[in-house]
């Protein structure tokens, strides 16, 4: 007897749910934020986000191995920082729409439990 199994490639199978990263500028009045994000496979280019007027977002499917990583460079005036904006093992259980406010001192993610941007991290070295 031969048993044939059907492997589903839907959201219930091997494909992960889509994730969206949305980045907003919370630097301060009149401050423009330049953002350049990339993964090992995708360079998303440079984008300008104006203070409290708009955002930059991108979406993707985290890979099955849970190794998806997007990192971004952030620049304003003569300040430059890096940060891993999406790390599957850190973020997949926290959000599918990952909302980030970029502040002068650190990036902060929206916390669905508190309805505040209070999941904050230090800039990458």
MOBELMO-V379811 format. One record per backbone hydrogen bond with DSSP energy under -0.5 kcal/mol. NH is the residue of the N-H (numbers start at 1). CO is the residue of the C=O. Records with the same first field share a line. If there is no record, write none. Layout:
NH = CO / CO
This chain:
3 = 1
4 = 2
5 = 3
7 = 5
8 = 6
13 = 10
14 = 8
15 = 10
16 = 62
19 = 60
20 = 96
21 = 58
22 = 20 / 98
23 = 56
24 = 100
25 = 54
26 = 24 / 102
31 = 28
33 = 49
34 = 32 / 75
35 = 47
36 = 73
37 = 45
38 = 71
39 = 42
44 = 37 / 42
47 = 35
49 = 33
50 = 53
51 = 31
52 = 25
53 = 50
56 = 23
58 = 21
60 = 19
62 = 17 / 60
66 = 63
70 = 86
71 = 38
72 = 83
73 = 36
74 = 81
75 = 34
76 = 79
79 = 76
81 = 74
82 = 124
83 = 72
85 = 70 / 83
86 = 70
88 = 68
90 = 87
91 = 87
92 = 88
94 = 91
95 = 91
98 = 20 / 96
99 = 97
100 = 22
101 = 108
102 = 24 / 100
103 = 101 / 106
107 = 121
108 = 101
109 = 119
110 = 99
111 = 116
112 = 110
114 = 111
115 = 111
116 = 111
118 = 116
119 = 109
120 = 118
121 = 107
124 = 82
